[in-house]
Amino acid sequence: MGTDIRRNTSGLKDDLVKNGSSYNVWQAIWIAENITKIDNPKRKDYLFEQTALKFRPYEKYEYPPSDLKSVSFDEGIFEFILTFMGLYGINSLLGEILPV
C-alpha cells in the first residue's frame, strides 16, 4: 500500500476563483482538470469527459474584456462562465452572419 504525494492546491484553487478572468481560458481549464483529477479517478481524460467541470455562456450584451468571465468552485465542481459560447451578444456568430 502506497501513499500519493499531492501538493496543496487550495491556494491555486482560491486564486483561480478570485482572479478567474485574468487567466487564459485553456490554462484555467487545465488547472481545474488537474485539481479535480484526484477526486475523480474514473474520469476518462482521453474522451474529454467533463466530470467536475461545468461551462456556461455569459448572458449579457456587453463587450467582454476576456474570454473567461468568472470561475466558481462549489462541492468539488468548477463552473466556468465563458464569453464566447453563446449564440447571442457581442461575440456570437449570429451577429456576423445575419444581416442587420
Phi and psi restraints in degrees (range 20) as a CNS / XPLOR table:
assign (resid 1 and name C) (resid 2 and name N)
       (resid 2 and name CA) (resid 2 and name C) 1.0 -111.4 20.0 2
assign (resid 2 and name N) (resid 2 and name CA)
       (resid 2 and name C) (resid 3 and name N) 1.0 168.8 20.0 2
assign (resid 2 and name C) (resid 3 and name N)
       (resid 3 and name CA) (resid 3 and name C) 1.0 -116.9 20.0 2
assign (resid 3 and name N) (resid 3 and name CA)
       (resid 3 and name C) (resid 4 and name N) 1.0 143.7 20.0 2
assign (resid 3 and name C) (resid 4 and name N)
       (resid 4 and name CA) (resid 4 and name C) 1.0 -87.1 20.0 2
assign (resid 4 and name N) (resid 4 and name CA)
       (resid 4 and name C) (resid 5 and name N) 1.0 139.0 20.0 2
assign (resid 4 and name C) (resid 5 and name N)
       (resid 5 and name CA) (resid 5 and name C) 1.0 -97.0 20.0 2
assign (resid 5 and name N) (resid 5 and name CA)
       (resid 5 and name C) (resid 6 and name N) 1.0 119.2 20.0 2
assign (resid 5 and name C) (resid 6 and name N)
       (resid 6 and name CA) (resid 6 and name C) 1.0 -127.5 20.0 2
assign (resid 6 and name N) (resid 6 and name CA)
       (resid 6 and name C) (resid 7 and name N) 1.0 124.9 20.0 2
assign (resid 6 and name C) (resid 7 and name N)
       (resid 7 and name CA) (resid 7 and name C) 1.0 -68.1 20.0 2
assign (resid 7 and name N) (resid 7 and name CA)
       (resid 7 and name C) (resid 8 and name N) 1.0 151.6 20.0 2
assign (resid 7 and name C) (resid 8 and name N)
       (resid 8 and name CA) (resid 8 and name C) 1.0 -71.6 20.0 2
assign (resid 8 and name N) (resid 8 and name CA)
       (resid 8 and name C) (resid 9 and name N) 1.0 114.3 20.0 2
assign (resid 8 and name C) (resid 9 and name N)
       (resid 9 and name CA) (resid 9 and name C) 1.0 -101.9 20.0 2
assign (resid 9 and name N) (resid 9 and name CA)
       (resid 9 and name C) (resid 10 and name N) 1.0 5.9 20.0 2
assign (resid 9 and name C) (resid 10 and name N)
       (resid 10 and name CA) (resid 10 and name C) 1.0 -63.9 20.0 2
assign (resid 10 and name N) (resid 10 and name CA)
       (resid 10 and name C) (resid 11 and name N) 1.0 -36.5 20.0 2
assign (resid 10 and name C) (resid 11 and name N)
       (resid 11 and name CA) (resid 11 and name C) 1.0 -66.0 20.0 2
assign (resid 11 and name N) (resid 11 and name CA)
       (resid 11 and name C) (resid 12 and name N) 1.0 -40.5 20.0 2
assign (resid 11 and name C) (resid 12 and name N)
       (resid 12 and name CA) (resid 12 and name C) 1.0 -68.5 20.0 2
assign (resid 12 and name N) (resid 12 and name CA)
       (resid 12 and name C) (resid 13 and name N) 1.0 -40.4 20.0 2
assign (resid 12 and name C) (resid 13 and name N)
       (resid 13 and name CA) (resid 13 and name C) 1.0 -63.2 20.0 2
assign (resid 13 and name N) (resid 13 and name CA)
       (resid 13 and name C) (resid 14 and name N) 1.0 -44.7 20.0 2
assign (resid 13 and name C) (resid 14 and name N)
       (resid 14 and name CA) (resid 14 and name C) 1.0 -63.2 20.0 2
assign (resid 14 and name N) (resid 14 and name CA)
       (resid 14 and name C) (resid 15 and name N) 1.0 -40.4 20.0 2
assign (resid 14 and name C) (resid 15 and name N)
       (resid 15 and name CA) (resid 15 and name C) 1.0 -67.3 20.0 2
assign (resid 15 and name N) (resid 15 and name CA)
       (resid 15 and name C) (resid 16 and name N) 1.0 -38.0 20.0 2
assign (resid 15 and name C) (resid 16 and name N)
       (resid 16 and name CA) (resid 16 and name C) 1.0 -63.5 20.0 2
assign (resid 16 and name N) (resid 16 and name CA)
       (resid 16 and name C) (resid 17 and name N) 1.0 -40.3 20.0 2
assign (resid 16 and name C) (resid 17 and name N)
       (resid 17 and name CA) (resid 17 and name C) 1.0 -70.7 20.0 2
assign (resid 17 and name N) (resid 17 and name CA)
       (resid 17 and name C) (resid 18 and name N) 1.0 -42.0 20.0 2
assign (resid 17 and name C) (resid 18 and name N)
       (resid 18 and name CA) (resid 18 and name C) 1.0 -73.3 20.0 2
assign (resid 18 and name N) (resid 18 and name CA)
       (resid 18 and name C) (resid 19 and name N) 1.0 -41.5 20.0 2
assign (resid 18 and name C) (resid 19 and name N)
       (resid 19 and name CA) (resid 19 and name C) 1.0 -118.1 20.0 2
assign (resid 19 and name N) (resid 19 and name CA)
       (resid 19 and name C) (resid 20 and name N) 1.0 35.7 20.0 2
assign (resid 19 and name C) (resid 20 and name N)
       (resid 20 and name CA) (resid 20 and name C) 1.0 -56.6 20.0 2
assign (resid 20 and name N) (resid 20 and name CA)
       (resid 20 and name C) (resid 21 and name N) 1.0 -38.4 20.0 2
assign (resid 20 and name C) (resid 21 and name N)
       (resid 21 and name CA) (resid 21 and name C) 1.0 -71.6 20.0 2
assign (resid 21 and name N) (resid 21 and name CA)
       (resid 21 and name C) (resid 22 and name N) 1.0 -14.0 20.0 2
assign (resid 21 and name C) (resid 22 and name N)
       (resid 22 and name CA) (resid 22 and name C) 1.0 -89.2 20.0 2
assign (resid 22 and name N) (resid 22 and name CA)
       (resid 22 and name C) (resid 23 and name N) 1.0 -7.5 20.0 2
assign (resid 22 and name C) (resid 23 and name N)
       (resid 23 and name CA) (resid 23 and name C) 1.0 -85.7 20.0 2
assign (resid 23 and name N) (resid 23 and name CA)
       (resid 23 and name C) (resid 24 and name N) 1.0 153.3 20.0 2
assign (resid 23 and name C) (resid 24 and name N)
       (resid 24 and name CA) (resid 24 and name C) 1.0 -70.1 20.0 2
assign (resid 24 and name N) (resid 24 and name CA)
       (resid 24 and name C) (resid 25 and name N) 1.0 139.5 20.0 2
assign (resid 24 and name C) (resid 25 and name N)
       (resid 25 and name CA) (resid 25 and name C) 1.0 -60.2 20.0 2
assign (resid 25 and name N) (resid 25 and name CA)
       (resid 25 and name C) (resid 26 and name N) 1.0 -40.7 20.0 2
assign (resid 25 and name C) (resid 26 and name N)
       (resid 26 and name CA) (resid 26 and name C) 1.0 -73.0 20.0 2
assign (resid 26 and name N) (resid 26 and name CA)
       (resid 26 and name C) (resid 27 and name N) 1.0 -33.7 20.0 2
assign (resid 26 and name C) (resid 27 and name N)
       (resid 27 and name CA) (resid 27 and name C) 1.0 -64.5 20.0 2
assign (resid 27 and name N) (resid 27 and name CA)
       (resid 27 and name C) (resid 28 and name N) 1.0 -44.2 20.0 2
assign (resid 27 and name C) (resid 28 and name N)
       (resid 28 and name CA) (resid 28 and name C) 1.0 -63.2 20.0 2
assign (resid 28 and name N) (resid 28 and name CA)
       (resid 28 and name C) (resid 29 and name N) 1.0 -41.3 20.0 2
assign (resid 28 and name C) (resid 29 and name N)
       (resid 29 and name CA) (resid 29 and name C) 1.0 -66.1 20.0 2
assign (resid 29 and name N) (resid 29 and name CA)
       (resid 29 and name C) (resid 30 and name N) 1.0 -40.9 20.0 2
assign (resid 29 and name C) (resid 30 and name N)
       (resid 30 and name CA) (resid 30 and name C) 1.0 -62.1 20.0 2
assign (resid 30 and name N) (resid 30 and name CA)
       (resid 30 and name C) (resid 31 and name N) 1.0 -43.6 20.0 2
assign (resid 30 and name C) (resid 31 and name N)
       (resid 31 and name CA) (resid 31 and name C) 1.0 -62.5 20.0 2
assign (resid 31 and name N) (resid 31 and name CA)
       (resid 31 and name C) (resid 32 and name N) 1.0 -45.7 20.0 2
assign (resid 31 and name C) (resid 32 and name N)
       (resid 32 and name CA) (resid 32 and name C) 1.0 -63.7 20.0 2
assign (resid 32 and name N) (resid 32 and name CA)
       (resid 32 and name C) (resid 33 and name N) 1.0 -39.7 20.0 2
assign (resid 32 and name C) (resid 33 and name N)
       (resid 33 and name CA) (resid 33 and name C) 1.0 -60.8 20.0 2
assign (resid 33 and name N) (resid 33 and name CA)
       (resid 33 and name C) (resid 34 and name N) 1.0 -43.5 20.0 2
assign (resid 33 and name C) (resid 34 and name N)
       (resid 34 and name CA) (resid 34 and name C) 1.0 -69.8 20.0 2
assign (resid 34 and name N) (resid 34 and name CA)
       (resid 34 and name C) (resid 35 and name N) 1.0 -35.8 20.0 2
assign (resid 34 and name C) (resid 35 and name N)
       (resid 35 and name CA) (resid 35 and name C) 1.0 -67.0 20.0 2
assign (resid 35 and name N) (resid 35 and name CA)
       (resid 35 and name C) (resid 36 and name N) 1.0 -40.0 20.0 2
assign (resid 35 and name C) (resid 36 and name N)
       (resid 36 and name CA) (resid 36 and name C) 1.0 -89.3 20.0 2
assign (resid 36 and name N) (resid 36 and name CA)
       (resid 36 and name C) (resid 37 and name N) 1.0 -5.5 20.0 2
assign (resid 36 and name C) (resid 37 and name N)
       (resid 37 and name CA) (resid 37 and name C) 1.0 -63.0 20.0 2
assign (resid 37 and name N) (resid 37 and name CA)
       (resid 37 and name C) (resid 38 and name N) 1.0 -41.5 20.0 2
assign (resid 37 and name C) (resid 38 and name N)
       (resid 38 and name CA) (resid 38 and name C) 1.0 -63.6 20.0 2
assign (resid 38 and name N) (resid 38 and name CA)
       (resid 38 and name C) (resid 39 and name N) 1.0 -38.9 20.0 2
assign (resid 38 and name C) (resid 39 and name N)
       (resid 39 and name CA) (resid 39 and name C) 1.0 -78.5 20.0 2
assign (resid 39 and name N) (resid 39 and name CA)
       (resid 39 and name C) (resid 40 and name N) 1.0 -12.4 20.0 2
assign (resid 39 and name C) (resid 40 and name N)
       (resid 40 and name CA) (resid 40 and name C) 1.0 -129.8 20.0 2
assign (resid 40 and name N) (resid 40 and name CA)
       (resid 40 and name C) (resid 41 and name N) 1.0 69.1 20.0 2
assign (resid 40 and name C) (resid 41 and name N)
       (resid 41 and name CA) (resid 41 and name C) 1.0 -67.8 20.0 2
assign (resid 41 and name N) (resid 41 and name CA)
       (resid 41 and name C) (resid 42 and name N) 1.0 -19.5 20.0 2
assign (resid 41 and name C) (resid 42 and name N)
       (resid 42 and name CA) (resid 42 and name C) 1.0 -87.9 20.0 2
assign (resid 42 and name N) (resid 42 and name CA)
       (resid 42 and name C) (resid 43 and name N) 1.0 -1.4 20.0 2
assign (resid 42 and name C) (resid 43 and name N)
       (resid 43 and name CA) (resid 43 and name C) 1.0 -65.9 20.0 2
assign (resid 43 and name N) (resid 43 and name CA)
       (resid 43 and name C) (resid 44 and name N) 1.0 131.8 20.0 2
assign (resid 43 and name C) (resid 44 and name N)
       (resid 44 and name CA) (resid 44 and name C) 1.0 -95.4 20.0 2
assign (resid 44 and name N) (resid 44 and name CA)
       (resid 44 and name C) (resid 45 and name N) 1.0 93.3 20.0 2
assign (resid 44 and name C) (resid 45 and name N)
       (resid 45 and name CA) (resid 45 and name C) 1.0 -63.5 20.0 2
assign (resid 45 and name N) (resid 45 and name CA)
       (resid 45 and name C) (resid 46 and name N) 1.0 -32.1 20.0 2
assign (resid 45 and name C) (resid 46 and name N)
       (resid 46 and name CA) (resid 46 and name C) 1.0 -68.7 20.0 2
assign (resid 46 and name N) (resid 46 and name CA)
       (resid 46 and name C) (resid 47 and name N) 1.0 -15.3 20.0 2
assign (resid 46 and name C) (resid 47 and name N)
       (resid 47 and name CA) (resid 47 and name C) 1.0 -101.8 20.0 2
assign (resid 47 and name N) (resid 47 and name CA)
       (resid 47 and name C) (resid 48 and name N) 1.0 7.5 20.0 2
assign (resid 47 and name C) (resid 48 and name N)
       (resid 48 and name CA) (resid 48 and name C) 1.0 56.5 20.0 2
assign (resid 48 and name N) (resid 48 and name CA)
       (resid 48 and name C) (resid 49 and name N) 1.0 37.8 20.0 2
assign (resid 48 and name C) (resid 49 and name N)
       (resid 49 and name CA) (resid 49 and name C) 1.0 -65.3 20.0 2
assign (resid 49 and name N) (resid 49 and name CA)
       (resid 49 and name C) (resid 50 and name N) 1.0 142.2 20.0 2
assign (resid 49 and name C) (resid 50 and name N)
       (resid 50 and name CA) (resid 50 and name C) 1.0 -112.2 20.0 2
assign (resid 50 and name N) (resid 50 and name CA)
       (resid 50 and name C) (resid 51 and name N) 1.0 32.9 20.0 2
assign (resid 50 and name C) (resid 51 and name N)
       (resid 51 and name CA) (resid 51 and name C) 1.0 -59.8 20.0 2
assign (resid 51 and name N) (resid 51 and name CA)
       (resid 51 and name C) (resid 52 and name N) 1.0 130.5 20.0 2
assign (resid 51 and name C) (resid 52 and name N)
       (resid 52 and name CA) (resid 52 and name C) 1.0 75.4 20.0 2
assign (resid 52 and name N) (resid 52 and name CA)
       (resid 52 and name C) (resid 53 and name N) 1.0 10.8 20.0 2
assign (resid 52 and name C) (resid 53 and name N)
       (resid 53 and name CA) (resid 53 and name C) 1.0 -130.0 20.0 2
assign (resid 53 and name N) (resid 53 and name CA)
       (resid 53 and name C) (resid 54 and name N) 1.0 131.2 20.0 2
assign (resid 53 and name C) (resid 54 and name N)
       (resid 54 and name CA) (resid 54 and name C) 1.0 -127.3 20.0 2
assign (resid 54 and name N) (resid 54 and name CA)
       (resid 54 and name C) (resid 55 and name N) 1.0 144.3 20.0 2
assign (resid 54 and name C) (resid 55 and name N)
       (resid 55 and name CA) (resid 55 and name C) 1.0 -128.2 20.0 2
assign (resid 55 and name N) (resid 55 and name CA)
       (resid 55 and name C) (resid 56 and name N) 1.0 132.8 20.0 2
assign (resid 55 and name C) (resid 56 and name N)
       (resid 56 and name CA) (resid 56 and name C) 1.0 -134.5 20.0 2
assign (resid 56 and name N) (resid 56 and name CA)
       (resid 56 and name C) (resid 57 and name N) 1.0 150.1 20.0 2
assign (resid 56 and name C) (resid 57 and name N)
       (resid 57 and name CA) (resid 57 and name C) 1.0 -79.9 20.0 2
assign (resid 57 and name N) (resid 57 and name CA)
       (resid 57 and name C) (resid 58 and name N) 1.0 152.7 20.0 2
assign (resid 57 and name C) (resid 58 and name N)
       (resid 58 and name CA) (resid 58 and name C) 1.0 -80.2 20.0 2
assign (resid 58 and name N) (resid 58 and name CA)
       (resid 58 and name C) (resid 59 and name N) 1.0 131.4 20.0 2
assign (resid 58 and name C) (resid 59 and name N)
       (resid 59 and name CA) (resid 59 and name C) 1.0 -104.7 20.0 2
assign (resid 59 and name N) (resid 59 and name CA)
       (resid 59 and name C) (resid 60 and name N) 1.0 22.6 20.0 2
assign (resid 59 and name C) (resid 60 and name N)
       (resid 60 and name CA) (resid 60 and name C) 1.0 -106.6 20.0 2
assign (resid 60 and name N) (resid 60 and name CA)
       (resid 60 and name C) (resid 61 and name N) 1.0 156.9 20.0 2
assign (resid 60 and name C) (resid 61 and name N)
       (resid 61 and name CA) (resid 61 and name C) 1.0 -99.4 20.0 2
assign (resid 61 and name N) (resid 61 and name CA)
       (resid 61 and name C) (resid 62 and name N) 1.0 69.1 20.0 2
assign (resid 61 and name C) (resid 62 and name N)
       (resid 62 and name CA) (resid 62 and name C) 1.0 -141.2 20.0 2
assign (resid 62 and name N) (resid 62 and name CA)
       (resid 62 and name C) (resid 63 and name N) 1.0 156.5 20.0 2
assign (resid 62 and name C) (resid 63 and name N)
       (resid 63 and name CA) (resid 63 and name C) 1.0 -75.0 20.0 2
assign (resid 63 and name N) (resid 63 and name CA)
       (resid 63 and name C) (resid 64 and name N) 1.0 118.5 20.0 2
assign (resid 63 and name C) (resid 64 and name N)
       (resid 64 and name CA) (resid 64 and name C) 1.0 -81.4 20.0 2
assign (resid 64 and name N) (resid 64 and name CA)
       (resid 64 and name C) (resid 65 and name N) 1.0 137.3 20.0 2
assign (resid 64 and name C) (resid 65 and name N)
       (resid 65 and name CA) (resid 65 and name C) 1.0 -75.1 20.0 2
assign (resid 65 and name N) (resid 65 and name CA)
       (resid 65 and name C) (resid 66 and name N) 1.0 -18.1 20.0 2
assign (resid 65 and name C) (resid 66 and name N)
       (resid 66 and name CA) (resid 66 and name C) 1.0 -148.9 20.0 2
assign (resid 66 and name N) (resid 66 and name CA)
       (resid 66 and name C) (resid 67 and name N) 1.0 167.5 20.0 2
assign (resid 66 and name C) (resid 67 and name N)
       (resid 67 and name CA) (resid 67 and name C) 1.0 -74.3 20.0 2
assign (resid 67 and name N) (resid 67 and name CA)
       (resid 67 and name C) (resid 68 and name N) 1.0 -20.4 20.0 2
assign (resid 67 and name C) (resid 68 and name N)
       (resid 68 and name CA) (resid 68 and name C) 1.0 -112.5 20.0 2
assign (resid 68 and name N) (resid 68 and name CA)
       (resid 68 and name C) (resid 69 and name N) 1.0 112.2 20.0 2
assign (resid 68 and name C) (resid 69 and name N)
       (resid 69 and name CA) (resid 69 and name C) 1.0 -79.3 20.0 2
assign (resid 69 and name N) (resid 69 and name CA)
       (resid 69 and name C) (resid 70 and name N) 1.0 -47.8 20.0 2
assign (resid 69 and name C) (resid 70 and name N)
       (resid 70 and name CA) (resid 70 and name C) 1.0 -160.7 20.0 2
assign (resid 70 and name N) (resid 70 and name CA)
       (resid 70 and name C) (resid 71 and name N) 1.0 162.3 20.0 2
assign (resid 70 and name C) (resid 71 and name N)
       (resid 71 and name CA) (resid 71 and name C) 1.0 -132.0 20.0 2
assign (resid 71 and name N) (resid 71 and name CA)
       (resid 71 and name C) (resid 72 and name N) 1.0 135.9 20.0 2
assign (resid 71 and name C) (resid 72 and name N)
       (resid 72 and name CA) (resid 72 and name C) 1.0 -130.5 20.0 2
assign (resid 72 and name N) (resid 72 and name CA)
       (resid 72 and name C) (resid 73 and name N) 1.0 156.9 20.0 2
assign (resid 72 and name C) (resid 73 and name N)
       (resid 73 and name CA) (resid 73 and name C) 1.0 -135.8 20.0 2
assign (resid 73 and name N) (resid 73 and name CA)
       (resid 73 and name C) (resid 74 and name N) 1.0 118.8 20.0 2
assign (resid 73 and name C) (resid 74 and name N)
       (resid 74 and name CA) (resid 74 and name C) 1.0 -145.8 20.0 2
assign (resid 74 and name N) (resid 74 and name CA)
       (resid 74 and name C) (resid 75 and name N) 1.0 129.4 20.0 2
assign (resid 74 and name C) (resid 75 and name N)
       (resid 75 and name CA) (resid 75 and name C) 1.0 53.6 20.0 2
assign (resid 75 and name N) (resid 75 and name CA)
       (resid 75 and name C) (resid 76 and name N) 1.0 41.2 20.0 2
assign (resid 75 and name C) (resid 76 and name N)
       (resid 76 and name CA) (resid 76 and name C) 1.0 79.2 20.0 2
assign (resid 76 and name N) (resid 76 and name CA)
       (resid 76 and name C) (resid 77 and name N) 1.0 10.7 20.0 2
assign (resid 76 and name C) (resid 77 and name N)
       (resid 77 and name CA) (resid 77 and name C) 1.0 -122.2 20.0 2
assign (resid 77 and name N) (resid 77 and name CA)
       (resid 77 and name C) (resid 78 and name N) 1.0 127.3 20.0 2
assign (resid 77 and name C) (resid 78 and name N)
       (resid 78 and name CA) (resid 78 and name C) 1.0 -87.3 20.0 2
assign (resid 78 and name N) (resid 78 and name CA)
       (resid 78 and name C) (resid 79 and name N) 1.0 134.9 20.0 2
assign (resid 78 and name C) (resid 79 and name N)
       (resid 79 and name CA) (resid 79 and name C) 1.0 -120.6 20.0 2
assign (resid 79 and name N) (resid 79 and name CA)
       (resid 79 and name C) (resid 80 and name N) 1.0 125.9 20.0 2
assign (resid 79 and name C) (resid 80 and name N)
       (resid 80 and name CA) (resid 80 and name C) 1.0 -108.8 20.0 2
assign (resid 80 and name N) (resid 80 and name CA)
       (resid 80 and name C) (resid 81 and name N) 1.0 130.9 20.0 2
assign (resid 80 and name C) (resid 81 and name N)
       (resid 81 and name CA) (resid 81 and name C) 1.0 -102.4 20.0 2
assign (resid 81 and name N) (resid 81 and name CA)
       (resid 81 and name C) (resid 82 and name N) 1.0 112.4 20.0 2
assign (resid 81 and name C) (resid 82 and name N)
       (resid 82 and name CA) (resid 82 and name C) 1.0 -107.9 20.0 2
assign (resid 82 and name N) (resid 82 and name CA)
       (resid 82 and name C) (resid 83 and name N) 1.0 141.1 20.0 2
assign (resid 82 and name C) (resid 83 and name N)
       (resid 83 and name CA) (resid 83 and name C) 1.0 -89.5 20.0 2
assign (resid 83 and name N) (resid 83 and name CA)
       (resid 83 and name C) (resid 84 and name N) 1.0 -3.8 20.0 2
assign (resid 83 and name C) (resid 84 and name N)
       (resid 84 and name CA) (resid 84 and name C) 1.0 -112.8 20.0 2
assign (resid 84 and name N) (resid 84 and name CA)
       (resid 84 and name C) (resid 85 and name N) 1.0 9.2 20.0 2
assign (resid 84 and name C) (resid 85 and name N)
       (resid 85 and name CA) (resid 85 and name C) 1.0 -97.0 20.0 2
assign (resid 85 and name N) (resid 85 and name CA)
       (resid 85 and name C) (resid 86 and name N) 1.0 -15.9 20.0 2
assign (resid 85 and name C) (resid 86 and name N)
       (resid 86 and name CA) (resid 86 and name C) 1.0 -79.9 20.0 2
assign (resid 86 and name N) (resid 86 and name CA)
       (resid 86 and name C) (resid 87 and name N) 1.0 165.2 20.0 2
assign (resid 86 and name C) (resid 87 and name N)
       (resid 87 and name CA) (resid 87 and name C) 1.0 -100.9 20.0 2
assign (resid 87 and name N) (resid 87 and name CA)
       (resid 87 and name C) (resid 88 and name N) 1.0 19.4 20.0 2
assign (resid 87 and name C) (resid 88 and name N)
       (resid 88 and name CA) (resid 88 and name C) 1.0 -147.5 20.0 2
assign (resid 88 and name N) (resid 88 and name CA)
       (resid 88 and name C) (resid 89 and name N) 1.0 166.9 20.0 2
assign (resid 88 and name C) (resid 89 and name N)
       (resid 89 and name CA) (resid 89 and name C) 1.0 92.5 20.0 2
assign (resid 89 and name N) (resid 89 and name CA)
       (resid 89 and name C) (resid 90 and name N) 1.0 -173.0 20.0 2
assign (resid 89 and name C) (resid 90 and name N)
       (resid 90 and name CA) (resid 90 and name C) 1.0 -61.4 20.0 2
assign (resid 90 and name N) (resid 90 and name CA)
       (resid 90 and name C) (resid 91 and name N) 1.0 -42.9 20.0 2
assign (resid 90 and name C) (resid 91 and name N)
       (resid 91 and name CA) (resid 91 and name C) 1.0 -91.9 20.0 2
assign (resid 91 and name N) (resid 91 and name CA)
       (resid 91 and name C) (resid 92 and name N) 1.0 9.5 20.0 2
assign (resid 91 and name C) (resid 92 and name N)
       (resid 92 and name CA) (resid 92 and name C) 1.0 -78.6 20.0 2
assign (resid 92 and name N) (resid 92 and name CA)
       (resid 92 and name C) (resid 93 and name N) 1.0 155.3 20.0 2
assign (resid 92 and name C) (resid 93 and name N)
       (resid 93 and name CA) (resid 93 and name C) 1.0 -73.3 20.0 2
assign (resid 93 and name N) (resid 93 and name CA)
       (resid 93 and name C) (resid 94 and name N) 1.0 -29.0 20.0 2
assign (resid 93 and name C) (resid 94 and name N)
       (resid 94 and name CA) (resid 94 and name C) 1.0 -62.3 20.0 2
assign (resid 94 and name N) (resid 94 and name CA)
       (resid 94 and name C) (resid 95 and name N) 1.0 -33.3 20.0 2
assign (resid 94 and name C) (resid 95 and name N)
       (resid 95 and name CA) (resid 95 and name C) 1.0 -64.5 20.0 2
assign (resid 95 and name N) (resid 95 and name CA)
       (resid 95 and name C) (resid 96 and name N) 1.0 -30.5 20.0 2
assign (resid 95 and name C) (resid 96 and name N)
       (resid 96 and name CA) (resid 96 and name C) 1.0 -85.2 20.0 2
assign (resid 96 and name N) (resid 96 and name CA)
       (resid 96 and name C) (resid 97 and name N) 1.0 -30.6 20.0 2
assign (resid 96 and name C) (resid 97 and name N)
       (resid 97 and name CA) (resid 97 and name C) 1.0 -85.8 20.0 2
assign (resid 97 and name N) (resid 97 and name CA)
       (resid 97 and name C) (resid 98 and name N) 1.0 -46.1 20.0 2
assign (resid 97 and name C) (resid 98 and name N)
       (resid 98 and name CA) (resid 98 and name C) 1.0 -76.6 20.0 2
assign (resid 98 and name N) (resid 98 and name CA)
       (resid 98 and name C) (resid 99 and name N) 1.0 134.7 20.0 2
assign (resid 98 and name C) (resid 99 and name N)
       (resid 99 and name CA) (resid 99 and name C) 1.0 -70.8 20.0 2
assign (resid 99 and name N) (resid 99 and name CA)
       (resid 99 and name C) (resid 100 and name N) 1.0 148.2 20.0 2
